[in-house]
Amino acid sequence: MSGTSILVYAERVGGNLGEIEKLLAGPLADFDGIHVLPFFHPYDGDDAGFDPIDHTIVDPRLGDWSDFKRISQTHELTADLIVNHASYLSPEFKDWQEKGEQSEYDGMFLTFDVVFPNGGTEEGITSFYRPRPGMPFTAYEVGGKRRLVWTTFMPSQVDIDIKHDAGNAYLVRILEALKSGGVKVVRLDAVGYAVKTPGTDSFMTKETLDFVKEISELIHSYDMRVLVEVHAHYTQQLEIAPLVDLIYDFQTAPLLLHSLFTGTVDRLGDWFKIRPNNCLNVLDTHDGYGVIDGGPIGERPGLITQDEMANIFKVAEKNTDGHSAIASVVPQWFTLPHQINATLPNIVKNDTGYVIMRAVQFFLPGEPQVYYVGLFNGMDDRDLFARSGQGRDTNRHNYTPAEIQEALQQPVTQAIIALARVRKHAAFNGEFSWGIIDDETMRLEWKNGDAILSLEFKTTVDAPSFVVEATTDGGVRRFSSVEELAKY
């Protein structure tokens, strides 16, 4: 089995790449990889780095490419290729605004007329899926004319025409920079929105899958693996999984909350029967805690129902003293938020339940990845949210070196780090099995000859419990509490 990794913002874990290097060489040495979220210039734009002005350079306030090359010598390095858009302040967009059709970047940015050459109807325009309120385009002055530029996410994030030669050349320039910096895994950010196809909702369509195939071949030519990030109906995850090296498992996360909040494990079992093995196993991420990924979309039933999704939000609201309801955003044409904007420890509000979720994450086939706030057992950053007005900032605390050292002393954090050591057990090179014991109990097991590792957990509401057993030639070791697991 593949190793474990952490997900970080370079500036929010000690302030720079140097501090992260120290952690990887010290208390976090049991992790095998690291995904550093957008560190390009600038890392602190309108969307926390996902709107780069220059996608090919490291923001000098964090370090430079030599820092990443050093990290890549000891850890598998993952970085983002932001496929869908660039910043309206990028040199390419500014040049196009000034010169219009005379710009070498003319055609790089997607305009309304490219998607609707014969004009768009109300039905055609409103059919496009967008994760934010409002229309997906913004009026900009280009070459002395007013143009409608596609802006799927924010007005400052201008969409790229990935079908145009200028758009393709832009993506190639980024890939070459990533390769030279030691990146081994490329995450295709927002790729589900990248292809606009009139007559559809333009999210994860056949045309999208065709593009994923094409760009995956390009990335493989640079000897890098491909990770696709798509928040979608579980059937769409199953469709895209065979096309790439890694696909996010966004389904286990809401199903685990459903289990802990209802005392059942049957819905987890439904997913485990069909779950791909080439998953990046995640729970919380920089975008909040996903719920929609487990539910119904349109006419397609989910792994949980709309009412069960609503119950997750209701319990989360209670556990966060109402704050998650304030911070979470309901997208256009939806009745529930996509994600809970709160930290996972706050959502669960039970240390044992929280560590059970982490243990399941580490025991499932795939590659476990832990978000830094969850790793440090972080609480909601309400002050940051109050200052920025961005709900996701609730789960994006800026940790000082002193705060990190304090977090590392917590039993919960020590237990999560211990799970990274557990993952190195010889049993993980063997066969995986799982089974439902009763309505609230499940067992996960790995076996490789005499090396056996098992996790049995109960989701009893307000009283969850677990037992981890590790068998080797030296005998059997048993861990049934957060404190015991922390000492593995």
N, C-alpha and C positions, 0 to 999 in steps of 0.2 A: 504494500500500500504506500501511497505517497505521503509526504510529511505534512506538518502543520504550519500555519502562517499567522501573522498579525496584520491588521489593517489600520493604518495611521494617517493622520495629517502631519507632515514634517514639522510644522510650526506649532502644533498643539500637543506635542509630546516632548516636552523639555525645551522647545523653542527652535531647534535646528537639527540638521542631520547628524551632527557630532554627538548630541545627546542620545539619539536613537542608536548610533553605533555602539555606544557604551552599554546600553541596555541589552543589545543583541549579543554582546560579548560577555555579559554578566548575568543578571537575574532572568533574562529572557532567552538564554542560550539554548534552551530546549526546543525553541521554535526553529523551523527549517527555512522559512521564507517570510517575505514582507512585501505587502502592497502599500506603496506610498501614494496616497491620493494626490491629485494634481499639484505639482510642485513647480509648474511652469510660471512664466512671467505674465501677470502677477498671480501669486497664490491667494490674494485677498481681494479679488474682484467682486462683482455683484453676486456671483454664485460660488463663492469659496473655491476658486480655482478652476471651475468648470466653464469658464469663459475666458480662455487664455488670449492675451494679446500676441504673445509669441509662444507657440506650442513646441518649439524646438530647443529652448534654453531653460536652464534651471534658474529660478528666481535667486539672484545673488544674496539675498538676505538669508537664504536657507543653506546655501552651499553651491557646489557646481557639479558637473558631470563626473569629476574625479572622485567625489564622495560616493556616488552611486556605483562607480566601477569597483571601489574597495568593498562596498557592501555586497556586491554581486559575486565577489570571490568566495564568500562564505555562506550566502543565503540566496535562494532563488528570488529574483527581483521582479515584481509586477508593476506595470505602469499603465496609465490610461491613454488610449487613442480616442479622443473625443470626436466621434465620427459625424455627428449631426450638425455641429455648429462651431463657430469661432466668435471672437469678440468684435463688436462694432468699432472698437478702437484698434483692431489689428492693422498692421501696415497694408495688408491686402485689401481690406474693406475700405480703408481711408483712401487708398490709391484709386479704387474703383469709384468711390464717391466723387473724387476730384475729376477724373478723366473720363468716366463713363465708358462708352464703347471703345475708346482709345486705350483703355487700361489693359495691361497684360493679364489682369485678373478678371476681366469681363467674362461672365459666365460661371465664375466660381461660386457665386452666391445665388440662391434660389429665389426667383421672383414669382409673383402671382401668375403672370402671363405664361410662364414656362409650364406650370402645372395645368392652367386653364387657357390654352391658346385661343379657344373660341369663346371665352367668357365663362364665368362660373355661375351656377344657379344657387339659390338659397339652400336647397337640399344638398347639393354637391359640396358646398362650403361647410355647412354645419355637420356633415357626416364625418369630418376629420376628427380623430380622437386626439384630445389634448389633455395633459395632466394638470393644467392650470386653468383658472377662469378666463373667459374672453376669447377673442379670435386669434388664430395662429399666425398673424402677419402684422407688420408695422410699416408705416410710411416713412421713407427716407429720401433725402435729396441726393440724386445720383446724376452726375454730369449735367446739372442744371434742370433736371426733371424730377418730378415726384414719382417714386417707385414703391410698390408694395413688396416688401421683402419678407420672406417667411421667417418667423421667429416662434418656433414651436414652444419654447420654454419662457424666455424673458425677452423684452424688446432689445436688450443689450447683447443677446445671443443670436447672431444671424446665421441662418441655416445654409449649409453648403450643398451645392448641386453635385452630388456624388456621381452623376451620370456624365458630367461635363469633363473634358480633358483638364481644365484648370482646377477643378475640384479633385480629380484623381492625383494630379501632380502635387497638390497641397498635402494629401494624405501620405504620399510616398516620401516627401521631405520629412514628415514627422517620424515615420517608421525608421528612416535611416538614422535620425537623431537618437531614437530610443535604442536601436541596435548598438550604436557606438557607445552608449552609456551603460551597457551591461544588462539591459532589460532582457529577461527570459520569457516572460508571459505578458501578452498585450491584452488588456481588457477593452473590448469594444463598448464604449459608453454610449448609451442612448441610441444604439443601432436600430432598435425596433421602430423608431420614428423617422429613419433616414430616407426612406423611399416614399414619395407621395404618389399615390395612385388614385385618380378620380374614380368615383363609383364605389369606393371602399372606405373604411375608416382609416386606411393607410397605416395601420399598426400591425406588425408581424404578419404581413400578407405573403402570398407566394413570391411577389417581387422582392420583398424583404429577405426571404430565405435565399433567393437567387443571389442577392448582393452579399449575404453572409458567406455563401460558398466562394464567391469571387475574392472577397477581401481576405478570407481565411487562407486561400491559396497563396495570395501575395505575402501575407505574414509568415506563412510556413517557408517561403522562399528565403526569408531572412533568418531561418532556423529559430523561430520563436513560437511558443504555444499561443493558442487563442482562447480567451475567456469571454463569453458573451453575457452581458447584463440585460435581462429582459424581465420586467415585471408584467406578467401576463397570466392568462388562464393556463392551468396546468397542462392541458393538451397541447398548447403552443410550446411549452417547455419541452415536452416529449418530442415534438416535431423538429426542434432545432438542435437537440442534444447530439444526434448522430453527425451533425455537420461540423462540430467544433471539438476542441480538446476538452474544454471545461464549460459547464453550464451552472449557473447559480441554482441551488436548491432553495427557492424562496417559499416553498410550500410547507416544509417541516416546521418552520417558525410559527405561523399562526396555528397550526394543528397542535403544537405543544402547548400553546396558551389555552386552546380549547380544552385539551386534556386536563390541564391543571385547574381550570376554572369550572369544569363540569365533573371531574372525577372519572373520566372515561378514556379509553385508548383505542376504540374501534376505528376512529377516523384516521389515526396514525397508521393503523394496519392497512386500511384501504390504500393509502399512499405508498407504503413500503412494498406493496405487491407490484407496483408498476414504476417505482422510482428508478431513474437512470443511475448507473454506477459512476459516471464521469462527472460527478457533482462537486462544486465548491460548496462545502457545508457551512452555511452561515445562519445566524440568528439576527441580532441587531446589526445595522450597518450605519454609515454616515448619513443615510437618507431617512432614518427612523426605523420603526418596526413594522414591516409589511404585514398586512392582513388580507388585502384584496386577492393576493396570489392563491389563497386557498378557497376562495369563494366563487359563486356563479358570476358569469359575465354574459350579458345578453340572454340568449335562449339556452346557453350551455350551463348545466348544473355544476356546482362546485364540489370540492371535497367536504366543505361545510356549507350550510345554507346561509342565506342573507340574515335570517334571525340569529343564527349562531355567530355570525360576524358581528352583528350589533351587540350581542352579549359580551363579546371580547372587549369592544370599546367601552361598554358600560362598566365592566369590572375594572378595566384599566383606569377609567375616570375616577372610580371610587378609590383605587389604590394610590393614585397620584393626587388625591385631595382635589380633584376637579381640574387640575392643570392640563392634563392631556387633551381634554375637550377644548380648552382655550387655544392650545398650540397646534392642534391638528387641523388640516385644511380639507374641505370637501371640494373635489374637482368639479369642473363643469359637467352637468348632466349626470351626476352621481348623488346618491343619498347618504353615503358614508364616506369618510376619509379613506385614502389608499393605505395610509400608514398611521401608526400611533407616534406622535412626536413626544417621546419621553424616553428615558433610559430603561433598558430591560430590567435591571434590578428594581427600579421604581415600579414598573408595570407589574412584576411578579409579587414583590413585597414579601418574599419568603426565601431565606438563604438556601434552604434545602431544595426547594422547588427550582430555584435559579440554577443551582449546581446540577440538578438532574437534567435540566435542559442542555446545559453545557456537555454533560456526560453523553447524552444521546447524540449530540452534534459530533463528538469525537469518536463514538463507536460506529456510526454509520459508514458504509463504503463511500469513498470520495476523499476530499482533501479539506479538513477542518480549517476555518479561518475565524479569528476572534477580533472583533472591533475593539479599539483601545479603551473606549469608555467602559464597555462591558468587562474587559479584562481587569480594569482597575475598580470594578464594582461601583461605578460612578452614579451619582444622583443627578436629578434634573438641574441644569444650569438655568435657573429662572432669571437671574440677573442678565445673562447674555441674551436671552430671548427678549427681555424687556427693552434692552438697548437696540437690538437689531430688528425686532418685529418678525424675524424669520423663525417659524416654528421648529425647523430642523436644528437650529442652534441650541435648543434645549438639550440635545444629545451630542453636542460638539464642544465640550469644555476644553479650555486651554490649560493643560497641566504644567505646572512649574516642576523643576527637578525635585523640590522638597515635597510637593504633593504626590509625585510618583513614588518616592521612597516611603511615604506614609501608606500609600495604597498597597505597596508590595508586602506590607506587614499584615494585611488583612487575611484571615483564613480563607475567605471566598476567592480572593485573587491567587493565593497560594494553591488552592485546590484546582483552579483553572490551569495554572502553570504545571501542576502535577499531572493533569490530563494530557499535556503535551509529552510528558515523560511516559505515561501509560501507553500512548500511541506508538512508542518505540518497542513495545512488547513483541516478542517473536510471533505471537498468535496472529498479529495483523498481516502476516505473510501467508496466512492460510485461508480457510473458508469461513464465510459469514452466514449466520442463520438468525432468525428471530421468531418469536411466537407470542401469542396473547394467552396469558395464564387465566385471567378472569377479567371482568368488566373494567377494572381499574389497574391491572398489573400487566406488564410486558417484560420480556426478557430478550436481550440482544447478546449474541455470543460469537466469538471468533475462536477457531481451532486450527492449530498447525501441529500435528503429531501430539506430543505430550504437552505442548504449550497451549493453554486455554485461558481465555479472558472473557468474563461475562459481566453484564450489567442487568440487574433486575430492579425495576422501579415501580412504585405505586403512585397513582395520581390522586389519592384521597384528598378531597377538598379541604384546604387549611391544615392538612396533616400528611403531606407527601413524604415518601421515604425511599431509600435506595440501598442496594448492596452491590459493591464491585468485588469480584473475586479474580485473583490472578494466580494461575497455576504454572509452575515451572519445575525443573528438576529439583529445585530447592524446597518445594512444598507449595502450600496454598497460603496466600495472603488475602485478608478480608477487610474491606473498608465500608463502613455503614454510616458515616457522618462526614460533614464538611471538614471538620478538624482532622479526622483520621485520613481522609483522602489527601489533604494538604501535605501529609508527611510521606506520601508514596515515594 
